[in-house]
Amino acid sequence: MNRAFASIAVIGIYTVFVVLPISTRAQTAPILIAEQMSAKDFNNRGVDKLETKDYKGAIADFNQALRLDPKNAKAYFNRGFAYSSLENYQNAIEDYTKAIQMKPGDAEAFYNRGLAYSNLDNNKAAIAYFSKSAQLDRQ
């Protein structure tokens, strides 16, 4: 009986000091990697997801980029594109608006905002943004 108790005690000590720390490190590794990613990394990963038409995954990555860098005009622009691709034109317009506020000379953001308005059948706004895009493009 003492031998069985000693074996159980050794297994218990081994589990507490060796197995549990290893499994804890394995579980936290993805979290640590995500914390080390920059806003640019999340934005780039989101762009990769746009190319594979994983729009919801792209939006999640752009959200992370914006959490790390709320003034990232590219992330707003790209998230707007993802929203447009999902036919969520109102959110797309909001993101293009933020991108334009940060980069008022971005002709493509004006153009895409115009497209979103066009898809909402707001032709007056669409024409205004297409015109502004063309004006900026000529400069």
N, CA and C atoms as a LAMMPS dump frame, in Angstrom:
ITEM: TIMESTEP
0
ITEM: NUMBER OF ATOMS
417
ITEM: BOX BOUNDS ff ff ff
-5.0000000000000000e+02 5.0000000000000000e+02
-5.0000000000000000e+02 5.0000000000000000e+02
-5.0000000000000000e+02 5.0000000000000000e+02
ITEM: ATOMS id mol type element x y z
1 1 1 N 0.818 -1.187 0
2 1 2 C 0 0 0
3 1 3 C 0.861 1.25 0
4 2 1 N 1.953 1.247 0.778
5 2 2 C 2.839 2.401 0.816
6 2 3 C 3.481 2.649 -0.536
7 3 1 N 3.805 1.57 -1.232
8 3 2 C 4.42 1.702 -2.556
9 3 3 C 3.434 2.334 -3.543
10 4 1 N 2.168 1.945 -3.508
11 4 2 C 1.147 2.517 -4.381
12 4 3 C 0.941 3.992 -4.051
13 5 1 N 0.909 4.319 -2.771
14 5 2 C 0.741 5.71 -2.355
15 5 3 C 1.921 6.553 -2.825
16 6 1 N 3.12 6.03 -2.716
17 6 2 C 4.318 6.75 -3.154
18 6 3 C 4.279 6.974 -4.664
19 7 1 N 3.829 5.978 -5.417
20 7 2 C 3.731 6.124 -6.878
21 7 3 C 2.721 7.203 -7.247
22 8 1 N 1.594 7.212 -6.575
23 8 2 C 0.57 8.227 -6.84
24 8 3 C 1.105 9.61 -6.492
25 9 1 N 1.823 9.704 -5.389
26 9 2 C 2.39 10.988 -4.979
27 9 3 C 3.389 11.494 -6.018
28 10 1 N 4.232 10.613 -6.535
29 10 2 C 5.218 11 -7.553
30 10 3 C 4.509 11.464 -8.821
31 11 1 N 3.481 10.735 -9.245
32 11 2 C 2.722 11.121 -10.44
33 11 3 C 2.062 12.486 -10.225
34 12 1 N 1.503 12.703 -9.043
35 12 2 C 0.861 13.984 -8.732
36 12 3 C 1.85 15.134 -8.774
37 13 1 N 3.009 14.941 -8.175
38 13 2 C 4.038 15.987 -8.173
39 13 3 C 4.521 16.251 -9.593
40 14 1 N 4.737 15.205 -10.358
41 14 2 C 5.166 15.342 -11.759
42 14 3 C 4.128 16.145 -12.558
43 15 1 N 2.857 15.823 -12.347
44 15 2 C 1.783 16.516 -13.067
45 15 3 C 1.766 18 -12.716
46 16 1 N 1.874 18.311 -11.432
47 16 2 C 1.802 19.707 -10.989
48 16 3 C 2.99 20.517 -11.489
49 17 1 N 4.183 19.951 -11.435
50 17 2 C 5.372 20.73 -11.765
51 17 3 C 5.838 20.621 -13.216
52 18 1 N 5.406 19.611 -13.949
53 18 2 C 5.878 19.441 -15.323
54 18 3 C 4.74 19.557 -16.342
55 19 1 N 3.703 18.778 -16.195
56 19 2 C 2.644 18.716 -17.208
57 19 3 C 1.809 19.994 -17.236
58 20 1 N 1.349 20.475 -16.103
59 20 2 C 0.491 21.664 -16.084
60 20 3 C 1.185 22.912 -16.632
61 21 1 N 2.427 23.201 -16.247
62 21 2 C 3.071 24.388 -16.833
63 21 3 C 3.218 24.299 -18.354
64 22 1 N 3.476 23.123 -18.886
65 22 2 C 3.611 22.958 -20.339
66 22 3 C 2.275 23.212 -21.017
67 23 1 N 1.19 22.656 -20.481
68 23 2 C -0.115 22.849 -21.115
69 23 3 C -0.574 24.299 -20.99
70 24 1 N -0.233 24.965 -19.908
71 24 2 C -0.596 26.374 -19.751
72 24 3 C 0.137 27.225 -20.775
73 25 1 N 1.416 26.959 -20.985
74 25 2 C 2.178 27.704 -21.997
75 25 3 C 1.606 27.469 -23.387
76 26 1 N 1.183 26.264 -23.684
77 26 2 C 0.632 25.953 -25.005
78 26 3 C -0.667 26.716 -25.245
79 27 1 N -1.466 26.901 -24.198
80 27 2 C -2.736 27.609 -24.354
81 27 3 C -2.535 29.11 -24.52
82 28 1 N -1.52 29.683 -23.903
83 28 2 C -1.324 31.133 -23.97
84 28 3 C -0.499 31.559 -25.172
85 29 1 N 0.121 30.636 -25.874
86 29 2 C 0.968 31.009 -27.013
87 29 3 C 0.214 31.789 -28.084
88 30 1 N -0.989 31.362 -28.528
89 30 2 C -1.695 32.15 -29.548
90 30 3 C -2.038 33.557 -29.064
91 31 1 N -2.352 33.696 -27.776
92 31 2 C -2.667 35.012 -27.23
93 31 3 C -1.438 35.899 -27.29
94 32 1 N -0.282 35.365 -26.906
95 32 2 C 0.946 36.152 -26.938
96 32 3 C 1.3 36.56 -28.36
97 33 1 N 1.105 35.672 -29.315
98 33 2 C 1.401 35.996 -30.712
99 33 3 C 0.482 37.112 -31.185
100 34 1 N -0.807 37.028 -30.846
101 34 2 C -1.755 38.067 -31.26
102 34 3 C -1.397 39.406 -30.634
103 35 1 N -0.932 39.388 -29.385
104 35 2 C -0.559 40.632 -28.724
105 35 3 C 0.677 41.25 -29.354
106 36 1 N 1.512 40.457 -29.984
107 36 2 C 2.73 40.965 -30.595
108 36 3 C 2.49 41.483 -32.008
109 37 1 N 1.332 41.225 -32.579
110 37 2 C 1.042 41.695 -33.929
111 37 3 C 0.744 43.188 -33.887
112 38 1 N 1.208 43.89 -34.882
113 38 2 C 0.971 45.327 -34.968
114 38 3 C -0.303 45.606 -35.759
115 39 1 N -0.726 46.856 -35.735
116 39 2 C -1.892 47.261 -36.522
117 39 3 C -1.642 46.978 -37.997
118 40 1 N -0.419 47.219 -38.445
119 40 2 C -0.082 46.957 -39.852
120 40 3 C -0.203 45.468 -40.167
121 41 1 N 0.24 44.618 -39.229
122 41 2 C 0.135 43.166 -39.43
123 41 3 C -1.328 42.736 -39.562
124 42 1 N -2.184 43.248 -38.671
125 42 2 C -3.608 42.904 -38.748
126 42 3 C -4.218 43.426 -40.043
127 43 1 N -3.839 44.644 -40.439
128 43 2 C -4.364 45.2 -41.686
129 43 3 C -3.949 44.331 -42.87
130 44 1 N -2.685 43.948 -42.91
131 44 2 C -2.197 43.111 -44.018
132 44 3 C -2.893 41.753 -44.041
133 45 1 N -3.108 41.179 -42.861
134 45 2 C -3.803 39.893 -42.803
135 45 3 C -5.251 40.053 -43.267
136 46 1 N -5.859 41.179 -42.919
137 46 2 C -7.213 41.46 -43.389
138 46 3 C -7.272 41.577 -44.902
139 47 1 N -6.268 42.228 -45.49
140 47 2 C -6.21 42.35 -46.955
141 47 3 C -6.094 40.97 -47.592
142 48 1 N -5.28 40.107 -46.991
143 48 2 C -5.173 38.731 -47.502
144 48 3 C -6.537 38.037 -47.47
145 49 1 N -7.296 38.275 -46.411
146 49 2 C -8.622 37.657 -46.303
147 49 3 C -9.592 38.256 -47.314
148 50 1 N -9.44 39.547 -47.626
149 50 2 C -10.27 40.145 -48.679
150 50 3 C -10.041 39.426 -50
151 51 1 N -8.785 39.118 -50.278
152 51 2 C -8.445 38.465 -51.547
153 51 3 C -9.045 37.067 -51.659
154 52 1 N -9.291 36.423 -50.519
155 52 2 C -9.91 35.09 -50.536
156 52 3 C -11.417 35.161 -50.271
157 53 1 N -11.945 36.384 -50.256
158 53 2 C -13.374 36.643 -50.049
159 53 3 C -13.872 36.228 -48.663
160 54 1 N -12.956 36.192 -47.684
161 54 2 C -13.331 35.956 -46.286
162 54 3 C -13.582 37.327 -45.657
163 55 1 N -14.729 37.92 -46.011
164 55 2 C -15.008 39.298 -45.619
165 55 3 C -15.221 39.45 -44.118
166 56 1 N -15.873 38.49 -43.499
167 56 2 C -16.087 38.573 -42.05
168 56 3 C -14.764 38.439 -41.298
169 57 1 N -13.912 37.534 -41.758
170 57 2 C -12.59 37.398 -41.148
171 57 3 C -11.76 38.652 -41.349
172 58 1 N -11.883 39.249 -42.529
173 58 2 C -11.157 40.493 -42.82
174 58 3 C -11.619 41.599 -41.883
175 59 1 N -12.923 41.712 -41.684
176 59 2 C -13.457 42.743 -40.787
177 59 3 C -12.915 42.548 -39.377
178 60 1 N -12.834 41.302 -38.92
179 60 2 C -12.286 41.03 -37.587
180 60 3 C -10.836 41.51 -37.497
181 61 1 N -10.051 41.273 -38.537
182 61 2 C -8.659 41.73 -38.527
183 61 3 C -8.569 43.252 -38.589
184 62 1 N -9.416 43.886 -39.398
185 62 2 C -9.399 45.352 -39.455
186 62 3 C -9.85 45.946 -38.12
187 63 1 N -10.786 45.283 -37.445
188 63 2 C -11.181 45.733 -36.105
189 63 3 C -9.989 45.708 -35.157
190 64 1 N -9.199 44.642 -35.233
191 64 2 C -8.005 44.544 -34.384
192 64 3 C -6.997 45.638 -34.739
193 65 1 N -6.812 45.876 -36.026
194 65 2 C -5.894 46.939 -36.458
195 65 3 C -6.348 48.281 -35.902
196 66 1 N -7.644 48.533 -35.948
197 66 2 C -8.175 49.81 -35.465
198 66 3 C -8.157 49.894 -33.945
199 67 1 N -8.254 48.765 -33.278
200 67 2 C -8.126 48.763 -31.818
201 67 3 C -6.72 49.21 -31.428
202 68 1 N -5.727 48.758 -32.19
203 68 2 C -4.336 49.114 -31.906
204 68 3 C -3.964 50.503 -32.421
205 69 1 N -4.598 50.92 -33.511
206 69 2 C -4.29 52.219 -34.12
207 69 3 C -5.579 52.838 -34.658
208 70 1 N -6.314 53.563 -33.796
209 70 2 C -7.608 54.12 -34.203
210 70 3 C -7.525 55.166 -35.319
211 71 1 N -6.339 55.605 -35.665
212 71 2 C -6.183 56.605 -36.729
213 71 3 C -5.622 55.987 -38.005
214 72 1 N -5.852 54.702 -38.193
215 72 2 C -5.333 53.97 -39.347
216 72 3 C -6.326 54.085 -40.509
217 73 1 N -6.104 55.07 -41.369
218 73 2 C -7.021 55.329 -42.487
219 73 3 C -7.131 54.129 -43.42
220 74 1 N -6.023 53.417 -43.632
221 74 2 C -6.059 52.242 -44.518
222 74 3 C -6.992 51.17 -43.972
223 75 1 N -6.947 50.959 -42.656
224 75 2 C -7.81 49.936 -42.05
225 75 3 C -9.282 50.325 -42.189
226 76 1 N -9.595 51.62 -42.024
227 76 2 C -10.983 52.059 -42.233
228 76 3 C -11.394 51.845 -43.688
229 77 1 N -10.515 52.223 -44.613
230 77 2 C -10.819 52.044 -46.032
231 77 3 C -11.057 50.565 -46.347
232 78 1 N -10.149 49.715 -45.886
233 78 2 C -10.253 48.283 -46.18
234 78 3 C -11.481 47.654 -45.53
235 79 1 N -11.786 48.074 -44.302
236 79 2 C -12.983 47.536 -43.647
237 79 3 C -14.233 48.003 -44.391
238 80 1 N -14.197 49.241 -44.891
239 80 2 C -15.306 49.734 -45.705
240 80 3 C -15.512 48.873 -46.937
241 81 1 N -14.41 48.481 -47.565
242 81 2 C -14.496 47.605 -48.736
243 81 3 C -15.12 46.261 -48.361
244 82 1 N -14.706 45.718 -47.211
245 82 2 C -15.267 44.435 -46.758
246 82 3 C -16.767 44.571 -46.491
247 83 1 N -17.157 45.662 -45.834
248 83 2 C -18.588 45.88 -45.586
249 83 3 C -19.356 45.999 -46.9
250 84 1 N -18.798 46.724 -47.863
251 84 2 C -19.46 46.849 -49.171
252 84 3 C -19.623 45.486 -49.826
253 85 1 N -18.606 44.659 -49.71
254 85 2 C -18.656 43.323 -50.307
255 85 3 C -19.744 42.463 -49.678
256 86 1 N -20.072 42.756 -48.419
257 86 2 C -21.154 42.045 -47.727
258 86 3 C -22.492 42.775 -47.887
259 87 1 N -22.501 43.795 -48.738
260 87 2 C -23.683 44.621 -48.998
261 87 3 C -24.171 45.354 -47.755
262 88 1 N -23.259 45.631 -46.839
263 88 2 C -23.552 46.434 -45.652
264 88 3 C -23.062 47.855 -45.959
265 89 1 N -23.828 48.53 -46.801
266 89 2 C -23.378 49.803 -47.363
267 89 3 C -23.342 50.928 -46.34
268 90 1 N -24.219 50.896 -45.353
269 90 2 C -24.219 51.96 -44.348
270 90 3 C -22.921 51.928 -43.536
271 91 1 N -22.502 50.748 -43.099
272 91 2 C -21.228 50.648 -42.374
273 91 3 C -20.06 51.005 -43.281
274 92 1 N -20.154 50.633 -44.551
275 92 2 C -19.098 50.98 -45.508
276 92 3 C -18.97 52.495 -45.616
277 93 1 N -20.099 53.182 -45.719
278 93 2 C -20.077 54.647 -45.817
279 93 3 C -19.433 55.255 -44.575
280 94 1 N -19.776 54.732 -43.403
281 94 2 C -19.182 55.242 -42.161
282 94 3 C -17.666 55.072 -42.17
283 95 1 N -17.199 53.916 -42.625
284 95 2 C -15.751 53.688 -42.657
285 95 3 C -15.065 54.542 -43.714
286 96 1 N -15.676 54.68 -44.885
287 96 2 C -15.086 55.546 -45.907
288 96 3 C -15.058 56.992 -45.425
289 97 1 N -16.073 57.401 -44.685
290 97 2 C -16.106 58.757 -44.131
291 97 3 C -14.921 58.978 -43.198
292 98 1 N -14.657 58.015 -42.328
293 98 2 C -13.522 58.135 -41.4
294 98 3 C -12.205 58.15 -42.164
295 99 1 N -12.089 57.309 -43.183
296 99 2 C -10.861 57.289 -43.995
297 99 3 C -10.66 58.639 -44.679
298 100 1 N -11.739 59.223 -45.195
299 100 2 C -11.658 60.522 -45.873
300 100 3 C -11.294 61.624 -44.881
301 101 1 N -11.833 61.559 -43.675
302 101 2 C -11.488 62.555 -42.659
303 101 3 C -9.995 62.525 -42.352
304 102 1 N -9.419 61.344 -42.359
305 102 2 C -7.993 61.201 -42.052
306 102 3 C -7.103 61.48 -43.256
307 103 1 N -7.606 61.156 -44.45
308 103 2 C -6.851 61.373 -45.693
309 103 3 C -7.778 62.028 -46.719
310 104 1 N -7.974 63.348 -46.613
311 104 2 C -8.945 64.025 -47.477
312 104 3 C -8.593 64.01 -48.962
313 105 1 N -7.399 63.616 -49.309
314 105 2 C -7.013 63.566 -50.715
315 105 3 C -7.119 62.19 -51.34
316 106 1 N -7.752 61.254 -50.648
317 106 2 C -7.838 59.871 -51.126
318 106 3 C -8.994 59.722 -52.114
319 107 1 N -8.681 59.828 -53.403
320 107 2 C -9.705 59.759 -54.456
321 107 3 C -10.455 58.434 -54.423
322 108 1 N -9.752 57.356 -54.122
323 108 2 C -10.393 56.037 -54.127
324 108 3 C -11.439 55.914 -53.016
325 109 1 N -11.161 56.527 -51.859
326 109 2 C -12.14 56.495 -50.765
327 109 3 C -13.407 57.254 -51.161
328 110 1 N -13.238 58.402 -51.839
329 110 2 C -14.405 59.147 -52.324
330 110 3 C -15.18 58.315 -53.347
331 111 1 N -14.464 57.657 -54.25
332 111 2 C -15.113 56.835 -55.276
333 111 3 C -15.911 55.694 -54.634
334 112 1 N -15.271 54.983 -53.696
335 112 2 C -15.945 53.848 -53.058
336 112 3 C -17.134 54.306 -52.215
337 113 1 N -17.009 55.485 -51.607
338 113 2 C -18.147 56.026 -50.86
339 113 3 C -19.298 56.315 -51.828
340 114 1 N -18.951 56.837 -53
341 114 2 C -19.96 57.063 -54.033
342 114 3 C -20.64 55.772 -54.459
343 115 1 N -19.859 54.709 -54.617
344 115 2 C -20.439 53.405 -54.975
345 115 3 C -21.421 52.922 -53.912
346 116 1 N -21.036 53.095 -52.649
347 116 2 C -21.919 52.656 -51.563
348 116 3 C -23.231 53.44 -51.594
349 117 1 N -23.131 54.754 -51.807
350 117 2 C -24.359 55.557 -51.914
351 117 3 C -25.189 55.122 -53.12
352 118 1 N -24.52 54.823 -54.217
353 118 2 C -25.224 54.364 -55.417
354 118 3 C -25.989 53.069 -55.135
355 119 1 N -25.363 52.172 -54.395
356 119 2 C -26.017 50.907 -54.041
357 119 3 C -27.199 51.106 -53.102
358 120 1 N -27.229 52.24 -52.415
359 120 2 C -28.374 52.576 -51.559
360 120 3 C -29.389 53.443 -52.309
361 121 1 N -29.193 53.566 -53.628
362 121 2 C -30.065 54.37 -54.498
363 121 3 C -30.083 55.85 -54.124
364 122 1 N -28.99 56.332 -53.545
365 122 2 C -28.851 57.756 -53.258
366 122 3 C -27.943 58.336 -54.344
367 123 1 N -28.53 58.543 -55.519
368 123 2 C -27.741 58.953 -56.684
369 123 3 C -27.154 60.352 -56.553
370 124 1 N -27.853 61.243 -55.866
371 124 2 C -27.34 62.603 -55.686
372 124 3 C -26.011 62.572 -54.917
373 125 1 N -25.983 61.839 -53.804
374 125 2 C -24.749 61.719 -53.022
375 125 3 C -23.687 60.971 -53.822
376 126 1 N -24.091 59.937 -54.533
377 126 2 C -23.137 59.151 -55.331
378 126 3 C -22.441 60.04 -56.352
379 127 1 N -23.211 60.86 -57.063
380 127 2 C -22.625 61.74 -58.087
381 127 3 C -21.667 62.736 -57.447
382 128 1 N -22.033 63.263 -56.286
383 128 2 C -21.157 64.218 -55.598
384 128 3 C -19.813 63.571 -55.256
385 129 1 N -19.841 62.339 -54.763
386 129 2 C -18.589 61.671 -54.386
387 129 3 C -17.805 61.196 -55.603
388 130 1 N -18.483 60.79 -56.659
389 130 2 C -17.777 60.445 -57.898
390 130 3 C -17.089 61.685 -58.468
391 131 1 N -17.77 62.818 -58.419
392 131 2 C -17.19 64.067 -58.932
393 131 3 C -15.96 64.464 -58.128
394 132 1 N -16.06 64.367 -56.805
395 132 2 C -14.916 64.705 -55.945
396 132 3 C -13.752 63.754 -56.22
397 133 1 N -14.046 62.485 -56.424
398 133 2 C -13.004 61.506 -56.743
399 133 3 C -12.302 61.874 -58.043
400 134 1 N -13.09 62.229 -59.06
401 134 2 C -12.511 62.598 -60.361
402 134 3 C -11.658 63.854 -60.235
403 135 1 N -12.132 64.809 -59.447
404 135 2 C -11.376 66.046 -59.228
405 135 3 C -10.03 65.739 -58.565
406 136 1 N -10.037 64.91 -57.546
407 136 2 C -8.796 64.553 -56.848
408 136 3 C -7.873 63.741 -57.742
409 137 1 N -8.466 62.908 -58.574
410 137 2 C -7.678 62.049 -59.464
411 137 3 C -6.917 62.868 -60.509
412 138 1 N -7.485 63.998 -60.9
413 138 2 C -6.834 64.859 -61.898
414 138 3 C -5.662 65.631 -61.31
415 139 1 N -5.654 65.795 -60
416 139 2 C -4.602 66.611 -59.358
417 139 3 C -3.276 65.913 -59.312
